[in-house]
């Protein structure tokens, strides 16, 4: 899980920067995109650590247990969906909030 967390953090941070820069280029002269970038990068680290801690204390013999395979796949899927989806979702929410101001 540690490898997935590390790569998901890289993907998430890269996407968040890319999405935020796109929002800045679209003409918004607000601090909201910068705020979104800081908050979202800082918020994802504890969430990823939660995934890693769940699997960190498992021994090799426990890790080979087939009953844990589905839970591992689910956690891995949720981790990657969050890493790839949250930058777009949350930056979109910040854009909507900005347009309502």
N, C-alpha and C positions, 0 to 999 in steps of 0.2 A: 504494500500500500504506500510505502514511503516514496517509491519511484513515481507512482501515479500522482501523489500529492505534489511532489516537486514539479513535475511536468504540467500539472493542472494550474499551479500557481504561475508558472511562466506563461502559459497560454492565456490565462485570465488577465494577467498584468499587461501583456502585449495587446490583447483585444481591448482592454479598458483604455489604454493610452490611444490606440487607433480610433476608437469610437469617440473619445473625448476630443481628440484633435479634429475629427470630422465635425463635431458640434461647434467647435470654435471657428472653423473655417466657414460655417454656414451663416456667419454674420452676428452671432450672439456675442455681444460685448458685455458679458456678465461674469461674475465670479462663480456661478453655479457649476459650469463644467469642471473648473478646477476643484471645487468643493466635492463634486461627485468623484473625481479621480482619487482624491486623498481618502475620503471616507470609504470608498469601495475597495481600494487596495488594502487599507488598514483593517477593514471588517472581514475580509476573506481569510486572513491568516489564522485567527482563532477557530474559524469554522473548519478549515483544513486540518488544523491540529487535532480537532475532535475526531475526524475520520482516522487520522494516523494513530491516535492513542487507543482507539478501539481495537486495532490490529497489532499494536506494538508489543503487547505482553503475551502474545500467543506463541507457544513453543512450536518447533518444527513438526512434532508429532500431532499437535492439535491442529496445525495449519493443513495437514493432509486429510483431515476429517471431511468426508463428502457432505456432511450436513452443513458445514460452514461455507461451502462453495456458493450456494445461492445468496447468502448474506453478503459475501465478498463481492459478488457480481452486482448486487443491488447497490452497495455502498460505492463501488467504482462507477456505476452508471450515474448515480446521484451527484457524485463529485464532478464528473465530466459535464453533465448537463448544467450544473451551476457554473462551472468555470467557463463554459462556452455561451451560456444564455444570459447570465446576470449582467455582463457589461452592456448588452443591448437593451435589456429590460429596464435596468435602473437608470441608464443615461436617458432612455426614452421618457421615464417618469420625471426626471429632472427637466427635460425639455418641455413637457406638458406643464409642470409647475411654473416654469419661466414664462410660458405663453399666457398663463392665467394671471400673471402679475400685471 
